[in-house]
Amino acid sequence: MSVQRRLNVGSLAMLGLFMILLLVQFGFGTLLRAEQDTEAARSTRAEIANDHVLQEMTDAETGVRGYQLTGDVAFLEPYENSRAAVMAALDDIGAGSSGSRVAALIGQQREAVRAWLDTYAVPIVSGRRLAVDDDELAAEGKQLFDELRRVNAAMDQALAADRADMRTAASGDRREMAILAACLVVAILAIGYSVARTGRRQLLLPLGDLTVTIRRLAAGDRSIRAEPAGSTELRTVIDALNELAAQTETLLIAEHARAARAGLRQAVATEMQELGDIAHTGRRITELIGVAVGADAVHCELVVPGRGEMCSGWPAGAPGPPVDRVVELITGKSCDPVCGSGGTVWLTVGGDAECAPGYLHLSRPGNPTWTAAEQRLLAGVGREIERALRQLNLQNNQARLITELRMLDQRKDVFIQTVTHELRTPLTSILGYTEMIADEDGGALTSVQQRALNAILRNAHRLHDTIGDLILLDRPDGTAVAAETLDLAAVAVTVRDELDSAAKAKNLTVTFTADQGWVRGVRTQLQRALRKLLENAIKFTPSGGSVTCRMAADVRSVAISVTDTGIGIPAEDVPGLFTPFHRAGNAMDQAVQGPGLGLAIVRDIVRDHGGTISVQSVVGRGTTFTLTLPAAAVPLKSPAHV
């Protein structure tokens, strides 16, 4: 066989093996890395979803506790949102991991969530066990939530174990790929040796260099590159190998950096969320940061809301930053790394009313240059710490406000009870004796005396009504009442007849149009609400004006509106219109009497009946109040209108 043919055959054989090497290294390797990236992303999503479960359940617990303490249904919004979000997050965990242990823990976590909802949250939200001092329910709720935390923590460990197994498997795959590549290299070298016997000058030295390069690449030296030499064909192969090595090095660097960033930020966030002993947490955070970025020393000084200062360093005994630089460290721009001399870098954390100033200080004399990627990583860690501190501050503020609101509510109740009790007794005597004087036949009263008695009676009755309004406003939420199915039109007719004389006294035109509208409610309360609206319409409408009452009903609701041509309500007073003791500015300017309780009472009555009330008003043209209640089925035998 001629040398040319031997060279051709050898070259073809080497080319074939080299193409296999490229396919293994570039094709299969890329597919393997893509599959590993996909598995890593799924595992990360599962871990995030597991954290989301605990966060959503914590928000739900806070909302339920806030509702239990205040009775304000607005606190139930995170509870309602969290129920669906938690189940969706559990589904995400299942989609992100296929391990049997994780599947079992998902079931346990579902059961823990359902147990807490059914045993603790639902009785409170439904009102069956709303008492704040229900120690048994509180203890059971805490026990169930602690169990949920335990299962959630076990889930974190299981997911972490799955990730570790995945990394181990990935390492094994890479090792197998390296072994396969090494085998291909050995085959190429064997063929090259036979070809070198006939083409020593053209192939021996270049192939020797190429062999060394490939071996070093296989050993893990990603920076090595082969020197182009030899024939044109060999130079092409060397260039392709160098390009492949460069691409592999770039991909590995990017992957390692991404894994380090994601892992560090997640680990620091977890430590802050599971805040226990602040000294231990501080040591863990500084150690995590130091190991991730290869720092020689890490120091942090933070203020944990409600817990005190967190001053920690890693490793133990490492010197901290100079004392004269601490002021500079805590007054910089938040989460903006600043590089100093000698391989130091620091960043400020917080620095406003919601997050007290603190700092992170790192030292790395052996590698003093901090890359842009490392600075972004440190900035992200700082933001995670700051976000956790702000959340703790918000939780402390919420707890303080809830306590203050509860104390204020208790003081308000005591004040109203005391005032109403102390006023009703003497007021009853005043009314009784005044009416006795006015009704006595023993002697005629002068006109001055009669006017005085009338003024006393009028103002005493007004004060008596005000006390009644205060008592009604101060009644506990959820007070049991006897509801019945009644015709709202009949109730409105009764109220209109009661106030007919008052309207005629002011020469007002009262128009009433209504069909039957059946609702479920308490007759006396609905009469009181409609009376308050009509009294206000008559009170605030000048002589010669008009008051119109209209009612419309459909299968879902019954709406009744009261429209007047009175002084109207300024737009700036509308938001607080249904607040107790609130009075519009123009009403006070015109000295229109009234304590400002009527609309607050109307709002409470309408709310107790599951309805709504709205207002539209133009100053100088009049006001329309619309009261909407849920419709009730028409009774088989309609009671007579009253």
Secondary structure, DSSP 4 states (H G I P E B T S, - for coil): --HHHHHHHHHHHHHHHHHHHHIIIIIIHHHHHHHHHHHHHHHHHHHHHHHHHHHHHHHHHHHHHHHHHH--GGGGHHHHHHHHHHHHHHHHHHHH---HHHHHHHHHHHHHHHHHIIIIIHHHHTTTT--TT-HHHHHHHHHHHHHHHHHHHHHHHHHHHHHHHHHHHHHHHHHHHHHHHHHHHHHHHHHHHHHHTTSIIIIIHHHHHHHHHHHHHHHT-TT--PPP-SSHHHHHHHHHHHHHHHHHHHHHHHHHHHHHHHHHHHHHHHHHHT--SHHHHHHHHHHHHHHHHT-SEEEEEEEETTTEEEEEEESTT-----GGGHHHHHSS-BT--EE-GGGEEEEEE--BTTB--EEEEEE-TTS-PPPHHHHHHHHHHHHHHHHHHHHHHHHHHHHHHHHHHHHHHHHHHHHHHHHHHHHHHHHHHHHHHHHHHHH--SSPPPHHHHHHHHHHHHHHHHHHHHHHHHHHHTSPTT-----EEEEHHHHHHHHHHHTHHHHHHTT-EEEEE----EEEE-HHHHHHHHHHHHHHHHHTS-TT-EEEEEEEE-SSEEEEEEEE-SS---GGGSTTTTSTT---HHHHHTT----S-HHHHHHHHHHHTT-EEEEEEETTTEEEEEEEEEB-PPPSSPPPP-
